[in-house]
């Protein structure tokens, strides 16, 4: 479920992958450091599921570990990470899925810093129009990975893709991004009273 919600084929970027070559460590780390320096951001997203379903909405990110996805109507889905857990809520059905953030690849996206010498880095590729960084750790996430895709001209994040244990991709393309945003703490507040109700919770 988490992969379906959080993991698009970005038509403007994907063709560049065919021409990608291994990035120089210095260039790739520069891009990763730029991304890590952005402590907060918000904007709009377009999400594509493994079946090709398309959804959209607004996102909010604050390092370390905090994220919120508000899906546009008629979707009743909300995704919130508060630094400790990730919850996926269906406001219509009043059900919640809860996951330890540290056990999901999303924790890598929301980390304070991406160190390309770390064992979680699976691959780094660079082309004229795309730099990709693939991260994962079998001991923690199994076969799940998260691929971050950056514009090499600006070093800005454009897309990420989560690949689940079955090899299915769910991707998120972001745009109209604003950085250095101050958020109210309530933005990333998980409604634990609702999540912990026996009739609504589904632990994972």
N, C-alpha and C positions, 0 to 999 in steps of 0.2 A: 504493500500500500504506500509506503513512504517513497519508494522509487517512482510510483505512478504520480504522486503528488509533486515531488520535488526534483526529480531528475529532469531539439527543435532543430530540427535540421535547419540551421540558419542559412538560407539560400545564398546570401551574400558572402558567406565565409567558407562554407564547406568545400567548394572546388579547390581552394588553396591547399587543402590537406594532401591532395595528390602530389603536389610539388614540394611538400615539406621535407626538410632535412634536419638533422640533429642541430639544435641551437647551441651556440657557444655558451659555456657556463656563465660568463660575465654578462652577456646580453640577456639571457633568460633570467638570471637573478635580479638584474635591474628592473625587469618587468614585474617580477614577483614582489620586489621591495616597494615598487610604486603602488601596487595593489594593496600591500599590507599597510602602507602609510595612510590609506583612506579608512579612517576609523568609523565613518558613518556615511550612509548613502540612502537615497530613496529614488523611486522612479516607477516606470510602468514595465510590465513584463508580458511576454507572449510565451505560452507553454505548449509543447507538443508531446503527446503521449506516445507510447510504442505503437498504438493503433492509428495514430495520425490525428487523433482528436485535438482540437485547438481551444485553449482557454486563455483568458487574459485577466489583468487586474493591476493592483499596485503593490509594491514591495517596499520594505523598510529593513535596513541592516545596520547594526551597531556592533563593533568589535569590543571585546571578544564574545562570541557565542550567541548574539541576539539577532533575531530575524522575525519578520511578520509578513505574511502573504494574505492580502484581501482579494479574493476572486470576485470579478464582476458578476452582477446578476445575470442569469438566474442561479448561478452556482452558489450553494450554501456553505462552501468550504472556507475555513480559516486555518492557517498554519502559523504557529507561534513557537519560537525558541527563546527561552529566557536565560540561557547560559548553562542550565543544568539539564533540561529536558526539551524535547520537541513534542508538541501535540498537534494533531490534525482533528479539527472539529467539524462536524456536520451540523450546522445550526438548525436545519430543517428536521433532521431525525433526532437531534439532541444526543449524538453519540460522539465519543472521543477516543482516539488512539494515542497512546503515550509511549515515547521512546526515550531512553537515555541519550542525550546529545552526543556523548563521547563514543557511542556505539554506531553512529551514522556517519557516512562520508561528508555530511553537511558540516560536521565539526571542523573539517579541513578548510572549507570555504570561509568559515567564520573565525579561524584562528588568528591570533595576534600577528603572526609572521609566517610566511611560507619559506622554509629553508630548503633549497633544492639539493642540498647534500643529505637531507634526511632520508631514511629508509622508505618512507611512504611515497616518495617520488618514483613513479613507474616509468615515465617517459617525458621527454621535452622535445618538441619539434617546432621548427620555425620556417615560414615561407615569407614571400613578399607581402602578403596580406593577412597573415594569421600566425599567431604563436599559441601553441597548445601545451598545457601542463597536465599530465595525467597522474592522479594520486590515488593511493589505496594501500591497505595493509591487511593481508589475509588473516593474520592472527586476531584482528579486531573486526573487520568488515566482511570477512569471507571473500567472495569474488566480486563484491561491489567496488566500483571505482567512481571517482568524480573527475571529469575533464574540464579544465578551465580554459577558455578561449579568449585571447586578448588581441586588440588592434596594435600591431607593432609600431605604428606611427605615433600613437598617443599613449601606449601602454595601458589603456583603459580596458576593463573587463567588458566583454560583449555578450558572452553566453557561457553557460555551464551545462554539462550533461552528466546525469547520474546513470550508470549502468548497473542493473541489479544482478543478483546471483544467477538469473536465467539468461543473462546477456541482453536484456531488453533496455533500450535507452529512453529516458525521459529528459527533455531538454528545456531550458529556459533562456530566452533571449531578452535582454534588458535594453531599454532606451529611455530617452528623456530623463537622464540620470542627473541628480543633484547630489553633491558631496558636501561634507562638513556641516551636516544638518544636526540641529539639537532636537532630541525627542523627549517627550514626556515619558516618565517611567511606565505609565500605563500602557503604552504602545506594545511593550513586550511582556506584559503581565499575563500569565496563564491563569485562567479561572479554575484553580484547583478544587474549589468546592464543587463545581459542576463536574470536573473531570473524575473526581473520586467517588461520585455517586455510583453504587453498584449497578444500577440499571443503565448507566451511560458509558462506563469505562470499558475499554478493551486494551489490556496491557500486552506489550510485546517485548 
